[in-house]
């Protein structure tokens, strides 16, 4: 007998990282946020998501407009739908809302099929439907939502009115309303039921305004409607959202913007939509509001997600961008929900977006359709100039970053003057403030004050090479050029003369071990460390001698994966961290000894692109399978990937540690990531572990059915 059990770490629901809808540009007036999306292509049963809740086991439930209820465990989506041949199935597929009461019971409100209660031990549903012959049955089969107040009363909002349900007996008490009241909820769609901190119960109605009701009688105590002759009245009678925030401010979301109710005077302050103001409310239709665990106020509208800044009265706005897979999945936001780990779930017309509300570990910079974004996600070089300004080379464009506005200014050459650059492989600023660009078409200069590019005129008889991959300058003012496939050249920038050319000579052991150089490092002591595809080379400029070092088994020289060097970094101890395609080497230049770290030791990939060091001495490692923090004292590795906020796990060799301690690094064709090592903190939430499947002979076994061997679900 073969038994199998599937184990699910529900933390993936929490940590899973963190599309249609035309509209404005994706992020306006605020910080860049990275959304992760879950849509039909990921297994979601329907596009229009009505709302989200999290059950006691950490799973995410969401109701769809036409396709039942989905349950997401972080790996798989299980769908509950109506089966006309099974009375224990979901009552109906149009699931208007899903709700978890204080006992952890899941309730599903359906359109035209009644109210369903989920029975976790049998994984079936009990349904309550309207019976014209039974006055204690549910008022109507079209159920909008359910709500449990602080006193344990369970309220059911149906199309024809309001019920209070006794969950022990299944008896429903109907509330009728005084017909003389200005607007009675009995003939209005109830869109939201809300209880404030004082225990008052409020209703938001479609075309009926705002109501406060008596929980014992259901009678309306206060009524607020729009009065076109009263500028202090409610802005509109369509009320879909109500919220009392941590300051006691009472917010009402209508279809004419936001309202703040002064409960002492009954007057409203209005915040109208300003679609053309990048720091204004994006749309007049307010569908949902939420104050998160960090007291941020989020507003879901018909056109975008808004974050309100109380200190300024302004909004940050987030929209769908078809060019950015990490933008909001759709602009029409129907519901907001924060789970136990601090993930914001955003229900829209085209699926779910989720956002990690914990402080982001990484800042990302990507090319989007927004003006002032990075020109391309294919970034080849990053440089900090003498004025502490960062420059990014993306394809054939220089991008100058303004950290205050978080925007980029783009610089491209006049082709009639300088000719085509080709991709820019490196940027270097010399002691005179001139930028030198190593490109696929040779060497160029750039004057940042004028924005003028010029191709460097080679001295006849002294060709520099077609592709310049890296540039540096020594203390004598000479430029060092890493020329693709042609070794290393030392050039006098004033005359264009190639003063020295270091390359591989198979007959000269004092020559470079290979002509293909991936990276070189010039020390203040005029020692040049050169990483080739055939090993490490030390060039002592004082004696003009080359010493070769091999990391291959047996000290084999020449081409070997262990000798294919990607990057060289000198640590605070004086040792060199030498990155190769076969692991990372901790190399002692005084003794020639080294220690190699590979996937067997904890690296996520043997292809190591770069290293850097933080103040406590931790080594940060960029690999082809994510970012790693390594403690050289404890030899402990900590991995970071897309779930932590990286744009991609495949990192390139392009990186920079800025003078202010922030590390910038590139994901292959996915833009730039940045972080402060001392600010990387992990989410303290520990998710539960549950069993989600039990298989016998590769067949899933359920807890119901005559032949089941399970008395109850394994979870």
C-alpha positions in Angstrom: 0.0 0.0 0.0 1.4 3.4 -1.0 0.4 6.3 1.2 1.1 9.9 0.4 0.3 13.1 2.2 0.7 16.6 0.8 1.9 19.2 3.3 1.2 22.8 2.7 3.0 25.7 4.4 0.2 28.3 4.4 2.8 31.0 4.7 3.1 30.9 1.0 -0.3 32.5 1.0 1.3 35.2 3.0 4.6 35.4 1.4 3.6 34.6 -2.2 4.9 37.5 -4.0 4.4 40.4 -3.1 -5.3 42.2 -16.3 -7.1 44.5 -18.1 -8.8 47.7 -17.3 -7.9 50.8 -19.2 -6.9 53.8 -17.2 -4.3 56.3 -16.3 -0.6 55.6 -15.6 0.1 53.0 -13.0 1.6 54.9 -10.0 1.1 58.5 -9.2 1.9 60.7 -6.3 3.6 58.0 -4.2 6.2 55.3 -3.7 6.5 52.5 -6.2 4.6 49.4 -5.0 4.9 45.9 -6.3 1.7 44.0 -6.6 1.5 40.3 -7.2 -1.5 39.1 -9.1 -3.7 36.0 -9.1 -6.0 35.6 -12.2 -7.7 33.0 -14.3 -4.4 31.9 -15.8 -3.3 31.0 -12.3 -6.4 28.8 -11.7 -8.8 31.4 -10.3 -12.3 30.2 -11.3 -13.7 33.6 -12.2 -12.5 37.1 -13.1 -14.7 39.2 -10.9 -13.7 38.7 -7.3 -16.3 40.0 -4.8 -14.3 39.8 -1.5 -11.7 37.9 0.4 -11.4 36.4 3.9 -8.8 34.2 5.6 -9.9 31.1 7.5 -8.6 29.7 10.8 -6.0 27.6 9.0 -4.6 30.6 7.1 -6.2 29.7 3.7 -7.6 32.5 1.6 -11.2 32.3 0.5 -12.7 34.5 -2.2 -16.1 34.6 -3.8 -16.5 35.0 -7.6 -19.3 36.7 -9.4 -20.4 33.7 -11.4 -18.1 30.7 -10.6 -18.4 29.8 -7.0 -15.9 30.1 -4.2 -12.2 29.6 -4.4 -9.9 28.5 -1.6 -6.2 29.2 -2.0 -3.6 27.4 0.2 -0.5 29.1 -1.3 0.0 26.4 -3.9 -3.3 25.2 -5.2 -6.8 26.6 -5.7 -9.8 24.4 -4.7 -13.1 25.5 -6.1 -16.5 25.0 -4.5 -19.4 25.2 -6.9 -23.1 24.3 -7.0 -24.0 20.7 -8.0 -27.7 20.4 -8.7 -27.5 16.7 -7.9 -25.8 17.3 -4.5 -27.9 19.1 -1.9 -24.7 19.5 0.3 -22.9 21.5 -2.4 -22.7 25.3 -2.5 -26.2 26.8 -2.9 -25.3 28.7 -6.1 -22.3 29.8 -8.1 -22.8 33.6 -8.0 -21.0 34.1 -4.7 -21.7 37.7 -3.6 -19.5 37.5 -0.5 -17.7 35.1 1.8 -17.6 35.8 5.6 -15.9 34.2 8.6 -17.8 34.7 12.0 -16.2 34.8 15.4 -16.3 31.0 15.7 -14.4 30.6 12.5 -17.4 29.4 10.5 -17.4 30.3 6.8 -20.6 31.7 5.3 -21.3 32.2 1.6 -23.9 34.7 0.3 -25.3 33.8 -3.1 -27.4 35.6 -5.7 -30.8 33.9 -5.9 -29.8 30.6 -4.1 -29.8 31.6 -0.4 -27.1 31.4 2.3 -24.6 28.5 2.6 -22.6 27.5 5.7 -19.5 25.5 5.2 -19.1 22.4 7.3 -15.3 21.7 7.5 -15.5 18.2 8.9 -17.5 17.0 5.9 -16.3 19.7 3.4 -20.0 20.2 2.6 -22.5 23.1 2.9 -25.7 23.6 4.7 -28.0 26.0 2.8 -30.7 28.3 4.1 -33.3 29.3 1.6 -36.5 31.3 1.6 -39.7 29.4 2.2 -42.9 31.4 1.5 -44.7 29.0 3.9 -42.2 29.5 6.7 -42.1 33.1 8.2 -38.9 32.2 10.1 -37.0 31.3 6.9 -34.5 33.7 5.4 -36.2 36.8 3.9 -34.9 36.4 0.4 -32.7 34.0 -1.6 -30.6 36.9 -3.0 -28.2 37.5 -0.1 -25.8 40.5 -0.3 -23.6 39.7 2.7 -23.5 38.6 6.4 -22.1 40.3 9.5 -21.6 39.4 13.1 -21.6 42.3 15.6 -19.7 42.6 18.9 -22.7 41.1 20.8 -22.7 38.0 18.7 -25.8 38.9 16.7 -25.6 37.5 13.2 -27.1 39.8 10.5 -28.1 38.8 7.0 -28.6 41.4 4.3 -30.9 40.2 1.6 -32.3 41.9 -1.4 -35.6 42.6 0.3 -34.4 43.6 3.7 -32.5 42.7 6.9 -32.5 39.5 8.9 -31.1 38.6 12.3 -30.3 34.8 12.4 -30.2 32.5 15.3 -27.4 30.2 14.2 -28.3 27.5 16.8 -31.9 27.1 15.5 -31.7 28.5 12.0 -34.5 30.9 12.7 -34.5 34.3 11.0 -36.1 37.4 12.5 -37.2 39.9 9.9 -37.0 43.6 10.5 -39.7 45.8 9.0 -39.3 49.5 8.8 -41.5 52.5 9.4 -42.9 53.5 6.0 -43.0 57.1 7.1 -39.2 57.2 7.4 -37.5 59.1 4.6 -35.8 56.0 3.2 -36.3 52.5 4.7 -33.8 49.8 4.1 -36.5 47.3 3.3 -36.8 48.6 -0.3 -33.1 49.4 -0.8 -30.0 47.3 -1.5 -27.9 47.1 1.6 -24.3 47.4 0.5 -22.4 47.5 3.8 -23.1 46.7 7.4 -20.7 48.4 9.9 -20.2 48.6 13.6 -18.3 51.5 15.1 -16.1 51.4 18.2 -19.0 52.5 20.4 -21.1 49.6 19.2 -23.4 51.6 16.9 -24.7 49.7 13.8 -24.6 51.5 10.5 -26.0 50.6 7.1 -24.9 51.9 3.7 -27.5 51.7 1.0 -27.7 51.8 -2.8 -29.8 54.9 -3.5 -30.7 55.1 0.2 -27.8 56.9 1.9 -26.4 56.2 5.4 -28.5 54.8 8.3 -27.8 54.0 12.0 -30.2 51.3 13.3 -31.3 50.0 16.7 -29.8 46.4 17.0 -32.9 45.2 18.9 -35.7 46.6 16.7 -33.9 47.3 13.5 -35.5 50.7 13.4 -33.6 53.6 11.9 -32.2 56.0 14.5 -30.3 58.3 12.3 -30.7 58.9 8.5 -28.4 60.8 6.2 -29.2 61.5 2.6 -28.0 63.8 -0.1 -29.7 67.2 -0.2 -28.7 69.3 -3.2 -29.7 72.4 -1.3 -27.4 71.6 1.7 -23.6 71.6 1.0 -23.0 69.9 4.3 -25.1 66.9 3.5 -24.0 63.5 2.3 -22.5 63.9 -1.2 -24.5 61.0 -2.7 -27.1 58.4 -1.7 -25.1 55.5 -3.0 -23.1 54.4 0.1 -20.8 51.4 -0.4 -18.2 51.9 2.3 -18.1 53.0 5.9 -15.1 53.2 8.2 -14.1 54.7 11.6 -10.4 55.0 11.7 -8.0 54.9 14.7 -8.3 58.6 15.2 -12.1 58.4 15.5 -12.7 60.0 12.1 -15.9 58.6 10.5 -15.5 58.0 6.8 -18.3 57.4 4.4 -17.6 56.3 0.8 -20.3 57.2 -1.8 -20.5 57.5 -5.5 -19.5 61.1 -5.3 -16.3 60.7 -3.4 -15.4 60.6 0.3 -17.4 62.0 3.2 -16.3 62.7 6.8 -19.2 62.8 9.2 -19.1 65.1 12.2 -21.3 63.1 14.5 -21.8 66.0 16.8 -23.3 68.3 14.2 -24.4 65.8 11.5 -22.5 67.7 8.9 -20.2 66.2 6.3 -16.9 67.3 4.9 -16.4 66.2 1.3 -13.3 65.0 -0.6 -14.2 65.0 -4.2 -12.5 63.1 -7.0 -9.7 64.9 -8.9 -8.8 62.5 -11.7 -6.4 65.0 -13.3 -4.5 65.7 -10.1 -1.8 63.0 -9.5 -2.2 63.6 -5.7 -6.0 63.7 -5.7 -8.6 61.1 -5.3 -8.6 59.1 -8.5 -12.4 58.5 -9.0 -15.7 59.5 -7.5 -17.0 55.9 -7.1 -15.9 54.5 -3.7 -16.5 50.8 -3.4 -14.4 49.9 -0.3 -12.1 51.3 2.4 -9.7 49.7 4.8 -7.4 51.0 7.5 -4.4 48.6 7.7 -2.4 47.4 10.8 0.0 50.3 10.2 -2.9 52.8 10.2 -2.7 53.5 6.5 -6.1 54.4 4.9 -6.7 52.6 1.6 -9.6 53.5 -0.7 -10.8 51.3 -3.5 -12.5 53.2 -6.4 -13.9 52.6 -9.8 -10.6 53.7 -11.3 -7.6 52.7 -9.1 -6.4 52.1 -5.6 -5.8 55.2 -3.4 -3.7 55.6 -0.3 -4.6 58.6 1.8 -1.9 60.7 3.5 -3.5 62.3 6.6 -0.6 64.7 7.1 -1.0 66.4 3.7 -4.6 65.4 2.7 -3.1 64.0 -0.5 -3.4 60.6 -2.1 -1.0 58.1 -3.7 -2.7 56.4 -6.6 -2.1 53.0 -8.1 -3.4 51.8 -11.5 -3.2 48.9 -13.9 -0.4 49.2 -16.3 -0.4 46.7 -19.2 3.4 47.1 -19.5 4.0 46.2 -15.9 3.1 42.7 -14.6 3.5 44.0 -11.0 1.0 46.8 -11.3 -2.6 46.5 -10.0 -4.4 43.7 -11.9 -7.4 45.9 -12.8 -8.5 49.5 -12.0 -12.0 48.7 -10.5 -11.3 47.8 -6.9 -14.3 46.0 -5.2 -13.0 44.9 -1.8 -9.9 45.2 0.4 -8.8 42.8 3.1 -5.7 42.4 5.3 -4.7 39.0 6.4 -2.9 37.9 9.6 0.5 38.3 8.1 0.0 41.9 6.8 -0.8 41.1 3.2 -3.4 43.4 1.6 -5.7 41.5 -0.8 -7.4 43.6 -3.4 -10.4 42.2 -5.2 -11.1 43.5 -8.7 -13.0 42.8 -11.8 -10.1 40.9 -13.3 -8.7 38.9 -10.4 -6.8 39.5 -7.2 -3.8 41.7 -6.5 -1.9 41.4 -3.3 0.5 43.7 -1.6 2.9 43.1 1.3 2.2 45.9 3.8 5.3 45.1 5.9 8.1 47.6 5.1 9.5 46.5 1.7 12.9 44.9 1.8 13.7 46.1 -1.7 13.0 49.1 -3.8 12.6 48.4 -7.5 13.0 50.5 -10.5 11.4 49.4 -13.8 10.5 50.7 -17.2 6.8 51.5 -17.3 4.5 53.7 -19.4 4.8 56.4 -16.8 6.8 59.4 -17.8 10.1 59.6 -16.0 10.5 55.9 -15.5 13.6 53.9 -16.3 14.0 53.8 -20.1 14.4 50.0 -20.3 14.5 47.1 -18.0 17.7 45.8 -19.7 20.2 47.6 -17.5 23.9 47.0 -18.1 25.7 49.4 -15.8 25.3 51.6 -12.7 27.6 54.5 -11.7 27.6 57.0 -8.9 29.2 60.3 -10.0 31.3 62.7 -8.0 28.2 64.6 -7.0 26.6 61.4 -5.6 24.1 61.2 -8.5 23.3 57.7 -9.8 23.4 56.9 -13.5 22.0 53.8 -15.1 22.9 52.5 -18.6 19.9 50.8 -20.1 20.5 49.6 -23.7 21.7 52.7 -25.6 20.3 55.3 -23.1 21.8 56.9 -20.0 19.3 57.4 -17.2 20.0 60.1 -14.6 18.1 59.3 -11.3 16.4 62.0 -9.3 15.9 60.5 -5.8 13.6 63.3 -4.7 11.1 62.7 -7.4 12.0 59.1 -8.1 12.2 59.8 -11.8 14.8 59.4 -14.5 16.1 61.8 -17.1 17.0 60.1 -20.4 20.1 61.0 -22.5 20.6 59.6 -26.0 23.2 60.6 -28.6 22.6 62.6 -31.7 23.3 59.9 -34.3 24.5 62.5 -36.8 27.2 63.6 -34.5 28.4 60.5 -32.6 26.9 57.6 -34.5 25.2 54.6 -32.9 26.4 53.7 -29.4 25.2 50.2 -29.2 24.5 48.8 -25.8 26.4 50.6 -23.0 28.4 48.1 -21.0 30.0 50.5 -18.5 30.1 54.1 -17.3 33.1 55.7 -15.7 33.7 59.3 -14.5 37.3 60.5 -14.7 39.0 63.0 -12.4 37.9 65.8 -14.7 34.2 65.0 -14.5 34.0 63.5 -18.0 32.0 60.3 -18.4 33.6 57.5 -20.4 31.2 55.0 -21.9 32.3 51.5 -22.8 29.9 50.3 -25.5 29.4 47.6 -28.1 30.7 50.1 -30.7 33.8 51.3 -28.9 34.7 54.1 -26.5 32.6 57.3 -26.1 32.7 60.4 -23.9 29.7 62.1 -22.4 29.5 65.6 -20.9 26.7 65.6 -18.3 26.5 69.4 -18.3 25.8 69.6 -22.0 24.4 66.2 -22.7 26.8 65.7 -25.6 28.1 62.3 -26.6 31.2 61.9 -28.7 32.9 58.9 -30.1 36.5 58.7 -28.9 38.8 59.2 -31.8 41.3 56.3 -31.9 44.9 57.1 -32.7 45.9 55.6 -36.0 47.7 52.3 -35.4 46.3 52.0 -31.9 42.8 50.5 -32.2 41.0 50.2 -28.9 38.6 47.5 -29.9 35.0 47.1 -30.9 33.4 46.4 -27.5 34.6 48.0 -24.3 33.2 46.1 -21.3 34.8 47.9 -18.4 36.7 51.2 -17.7 38.8 52.4 -14.8 41.5 55.0 -14.2 44.7 54.6 -12.2 46.5 57.2 -10.1 48.6 58.3 -13.1 45.5 59.2 -15.0 45.7 56.4 -17.5 42.5 54.6 -18.5 42.2 50.9 -18.3 39.9 49.3 -20.9 38.6 45.7 -20.7 38.2 45.0 -24.5 36.0 42.1 -25.4 38.2 39.1 -26.3 41.3 41.2 -26.5 42.6 41.5 -23.0 43.3 44.7 -21.1 44.6 48.0 -22.6 46.1 50.9 -20.8 45.4 54.2 -22.7 46.6 57.8 -22.3 43.3 59.7 -22.7 45.1 62.8 -23.8 46.9 61.3 -26.7 44.9 58.2 -27.5 48.1 56.1 -27.3 47.8 52.5 -26.0 50.6 52.6 -23.5 50.3 48.9 -22.5 48.4 45.9 -23.9 48.0 42.9 -21.6 46.7 39.8 -23.3 47.2 36.1 -23.3 50.3 34.6 -24.9 50.4 30.8 -24.7 54.2 30.9 -24.8 54.5 33.5 -22.0 53.6 32.4 -18.4 53.8 36.1 -17.4 50.9 37.0 -19.7 47.2 36.9 -18.8 45.7 33.5 -18.5 42.9 34.4 -21.0 41.9 37.3 -23.2 38.2 37.2 -22.2 37.9 39.3 -19.0 34.6 39.6 -17.1 35.8 41.9 -14.4 38.9 43.6 -13.0 39.6 45.4 -9.8 42.2 48.2 -9.3 43.4 48.6 -5.8 44.8 51.8 -4.3 48.2 50.1 -4.1 48.4 49.8 -7.9 47.6 46.1 -7.9 45.2 45.0 -10.6 43.2 41.9 -10.0 41.9 40.5 -13.3 39.1 38.0 -13.5 39.2 36.1 -16.8 37.4 33.0 -18.2 40.7 31.2 -17.5 41.4 32.1 -13.9 42.5 35.0 -11.7 45.4 37.2 -12.5 47.4 39.6 -10.4 49.1 42.4 -12.3 51.6 44.4 -10.2 52.0 47.7 -11.9 55.1 48.5 -9.9 57.0 45.5 -11.4 54.8 44.9 -14.5 54.5 41.2 -13.6 51.5 38.9 -13.9 50.8 36.1 -11.4 48.2 33.5 -12.2 45.9 31.8 -9.7 43.6 28.8 -10.4 40.5 27.6 -8.5 40.1 24.5 -10.6 40.7 21.1 -9.1 44.4 20.3 -8.9 45.3 23.8 -9.7 44.6 23.3 -13.4 45.2 26.5 -15.3 43.1 27.8 -18.2 39.5 27.3 -19.1 37.5 25.5 -16.4 34.1 26.4 -14.8 35.9 27.0 -11.5 38.2 29.5 -13.3 35.4 31.4 -15.1 35.4 34.5 -12.9 32.5 36.9 -12.9 33.4 39.4 -10.2 36.1 40.4 -7.7 35.5 42.2 -4.4 38.0 43.0 -1.7 36.5 42.6 1.8 37.4 44.5 5.0 39.7 41.7 6.0 41.8 42.1 2.8 40.7 38.8 1.3 39.1 38.7 -2.1 35.7 37.3 -2.8 36.0 35.8 -6.2 32.7 34.9 -7.9 32.7 32.2 -10.5 30.2 30.1 -12.5 31.0 27.2 -10.1 30.7 28.9 -6.8 32.2 31.6 -4.6 35.8 31.7 -3.4 37.2 33.4 -0.2 40.7 34.0 -1.5 43.7 35.1 0.7 46.0 37.1 -1.7 48.9 36.8 0.7 49.0 33.0 0.9 47.1 32.0 -2.2 44.8 29.8 -0.1 41.0 29.9 -0.7 37.8 28.3 0.5 35.0 27.6 -2.0 31.3 27.8 -1.3 28.8 26.1 -3.5 25.2 24.9 -3.4 26.3 22.1 -1.2 27.1 24.7 1.4 23.9 26.7 1.1 24.2 28.8 -2.1 21.0 28.8 -4.2 23.1 28.6 -7.3 26.8 28.0 -8.2 26.6 30.8 -10.8 27.7 33.8 -8.6 27.6 37.2 -10.3 28.8 39.6 -7.6 29.5 40.2 -3.9 29.4 43.1 -1.5 29.9 43.6 2.2 27.9 45.5 4.8 29.1 47.2 8.0 28.8 44.1 10.3 30.8 42.1 7.8 28.0 40.1 6.2 28.6 39.3 2.5 25.8 39.9 0.1 25.9 37.6 -2.9 24.1 38.0 -6.2 23.5 34.7 -8.0 21.5 33.3 -10.9 18.9 32.1 -8.4 18.4 35.1 -6.1 20.2 37.2 -3.5 22.0 35.7 -0.5 23.2 37.1 2.8 26.2 35.2 4.1 27.7 35.4 7.6 31.4 34.4 7.3 31.6 33.8 11.0 28.6 31.4 11.3 28.7 30.2 7.7 24.9 30.7 7.6 23.2 31.6 4.2 19.9 33.5 4.0 18.2 33.6 0.6 16.0 36.3 -0.9 13.9 35.9 -4.0 10.8 37.2 -5.8 8.7 36.4 -2.7 10.8 39.0 -0.9 10.3 41.7 -3.5 13.0 41.1 -6.1 12.0 41.8 -9.7 13.5 38.5 -10.7 15.7 35.8 -9.2 18.1 35.9 -12.2 20.6 38.5 -11.2 23.3 40.0 -13.5 26.8 41.1 -12.7 25.8 44.8 -12.7 25.7 46.3 -9.2 26.8 49.2 -7.2 27.2 50.0 -3.5 26.5 53.7 -3.1 28.4 56.1 -0.9 25.4 56.2 1.5 25.4 52.4 1.9 22.5 51.4 -0.4 23.2 48.5 -2.7 21.8 48.6 -6.2 21.7 45.5 -8.4 20.2 44.4 -11.7 17.8 41.5 -12.4 18.3 40.2 -16.0 15.9 42.2 -18.2 13.8 43.1 -15.1 15.1 46.4 -14.0 17.0 47.4 -10.8 16.6 46.4 -7.2 18.0 48.4 -4.2 18.2 47.9 -0.5 19.9 49.0 2.7 21.5 45.9 4.3 20.7 47.1 7.9 17.0 47.6 7.1 16.3 44.1 5.8 13.9 42.6 8.3 11.9 39.4 8.0 8.1 39.2 8.6 7.7 37.9 12.3 4.5 36.1 11.4 4.8 32.3 11.6 2.2 30.7 9.4 0.5 27.5 10.4 1.3 24.2 8.7 -1.6 22.2 7.4 -2.2 19.0 5.5 -4.2 19.6 2.3 -4.3 16.2 0.7 -4.2 12.5 1.5 -3.6 10.1 -1.3 -4.0 6.3 -1.4 -2.5 4.7 -4.5 -2.1 8.2 -6.0 -5.8 9.0 -5.5 -7.0 11.8 -3.2 -9.1 10.5 -0.4 -11.9 12.6 1.1 -13.5 12.3 4.5 -17.0 11.8 3.2 -18.5 8.9 1.3 -19.4 5.4 2.3 -16.1 4.0 1.4 -13.9 6.7 2.9 -11.1 5.6 5.3 -10.9 9.1 6.8 -13.4 9.9 9.6 -12.7 13.6 9.2 -10.6 15.9 7.0 -6.8 15.5 7.5 -6.5 19.2 8.2 
